[in-house]
Amino acid sequence: MSFGTRLRQARNEKHLTQNQVAVKLGIDFTTISKYENDRSQPDNEILKELAGIYEVSLDWLLKGDRVEEPATGNRIFANGTVEELTEEETKHLLDSLEMFRLLRAKREKEQKRDDLYRSK
């Protein structure tokens, strides 16, 4: 399978159009078409962004190598790569996320209260 075919397959698996991907990348959709038809190659930055958008590894995009992921374990996808997490890291991230959401909800509630107070 060619590089372009892998790009098209990954895009289709995410149910994205060439135009949607182009908008995310800030490029013209015809450029995406050229990549998918093996008439052009993206630079390294665009390649990393494509891997991130499609949630695939750079190895797979470039060489077609699929690394089989274990069915268990915790991982996070960030900056175009998959990071395996320890149980301690997972717990820390979940605790931090919960705290962030609680603080955001509190700020929104306070903002609504302040807005209501100012409108009186």
WODABEL-V50836 format. One record per pair of residues at least 12 apart in sequence whose ideal C-beta (glycine too) atoms are under 6 Angstrom apart, sorted by sequence separation. I is the first residue (numbers start at 1). J is the second residue. D is the distance in Angstrom with one decimal. If there is no record, write none. Layout:
I	J	D
I	J	D
This chain:
18	32	4.2
18	33	5.8
74	90	4.3
55	77	5.9
25	49	5.8
7	35	5.5
8	36	4.4
52	80	4.1
7	36	5.0
24	53	5.9
51	80	4.3
4	36	4.6
48	80	4.5
4	37	5.5
4	38	3.9
2	38	5.3
14	54	5.7
10	54	3.7
10	56	5.2
6	61	5.8
1	64	5.5
